[in-house]
Amino acid sequence: MKKFLALSLMAGMAFAANAAQDSVGYLSVVKGNVSIGGQGFAAKAAHGTRLVDGNTVMVPTSGRAMVVLNNGCSVDLVGSQHFTVDSKLPCAQLQASVKQMFDTHRVAQAGIGGGVGGDSRGPSAGAVIGGIAVISVIAFAVVENDEKTSP
């Protein structure tokens, strides 16, 4: 059980490191219920939402969004499109990577809340570290309980 605790702590630290990544760009235009997702969260996007590699920007049928990367590349998204941020690709390849969502997405789309931490940037480092602490305490309690009840 101690191995489980150690593995839980290592996985939690890796997740926290990902959540604290530097942003590679932001959303300069947001119209409609645009959302972003990635690394275990989904949130309603707003003007100025910071983006990291791996985030996916999803635009509803009547929406629009513009992704501006720190390298100067901009990607314009219109209704029913989605785009995954990868700052390592050349600008032309990024712009060509915009995909059309399936028509069924219009039916299934629902409003998305503010994500962990209540803002549109995804989980804050504090929220992630707090979650890791809670998981660690629970795992420790399970280990202690198992040791006390073992013959």
N, C-alpha and C positions, 0 to 999 in steps of 0.2 A: 504494500500500500504506500510505502514511502517513495517508491519509484513513481507511482501515480502522481503524488504530490509534486515531486521534482519536475516531472514532465509537464504538469499543469502550469507550474510557475514559468518554465522556459517558454511554453507556447504563449502564455500571457505577455511575457516580455517582448516576444517577437511581434505580437499584434500591436503592442504599445509603440514599438519602434516604427511600424508602418503607419500608424495613425498620426505620428508626429512628423511625417515627411514634409519637406519644403514644397510649397505649391509651385506648379510649373505654368500656371495661367489662371484666368478668371473668366466669368461670364460678364460680357459688357452689355448685352441686350437680353432681357427676359420678358416675354409676353405670353400670357396664358399660364397653365399649370405645368411648367417645365420642372422636371425633377432630375436629380443626380443620384447615382448609386455607386457602390463599390466597397470592397473590403468589409462587408457585413453591415452596411447601413444603406438607407434610402431616405432622401430628404427633398422637400420642396425647395427649388432653387430660387434665388433672388439676384438682382443686379449686384455684381461684385463678389459673388460666391467664388471662393478660391478652389482651384482644382489641382489634383495630383495625378500622376500617371496611374492609369487603371480606372479612373472615374469614368462612368458612362453618363452622358447627358441625353435625356429622353424628352422629346418635344411632342405634345399632343396635336391632334388634328388642326386646331385653330391657333396653335402657338408659334413662337419663333424664339430662337436663341442664337447668340454669337459668342463663340469661344475665342478668346484672345490668349495666345501663349506668350510666355516671356521672351521667346526667340523672335517675336514679331508676326508669326503666322496667325491668321484668323480663319475660322471655319464658321460659315453661316448655316444654321439649321432651320428648316421650315417644318410645317405640319407633318406629323407622323414619321419623323426621322429620329435616328439615334446615332451617337458617335462616342467612341471610346478614346480617351486621351492617351497618347503615346508620344511624348515630347522628343523621343529619339528618332522618329521618322521625319523625312523631308516634308516640307509644307505641302507640296503637290500630292504626295502620297496620303497625307492626313486628310486633305480636302476630298480626295477620291474615296476615302474609307467610310464616308457617311453612308449609312444604310437606311432603307425604308422599312418601317415597322409593318407587321402584318395587319390587315384590316381588322382582325379580331381584337387587336390591342385597343381599338377605340371603344369596344364594348366593355372590355375588362378593366379599362383604366379607372382608377379611383384617386381621390385626393390623398396625398401623402403628407404625413406629419413632419414635424421638425427634426426628427432623428434623435440620436442620443445627444444630450446637452442642450436641446431646444433651439439650436440655430441651424442655419442652412449650410454650414461648412462641414457637417459630419461630426463624428465624435471628437470632443476635446481631449487633450492629453489627460486632464484631471479626471474626466469621466471614465476614460479607459483604465487609468491607474486605479481609480476607485473600484471599478468592476473586477480588476485583477485581485485587489485586496480582499473583496468579498468572496471570490472564488477560492482564494488561498485559505481564508479562515474556515470556510465550509469543508474544504479538503482536509485541513488539519484536524478539524473536529471529527471527521469520519475516521481518520487514521487513529486518533486517540481512542475513539469508541471501540474500534476493532481490536486494539491492543488490550483494552480493559476486559473485553468479553471473550478473548481467546483463552483456551485452557492452558 
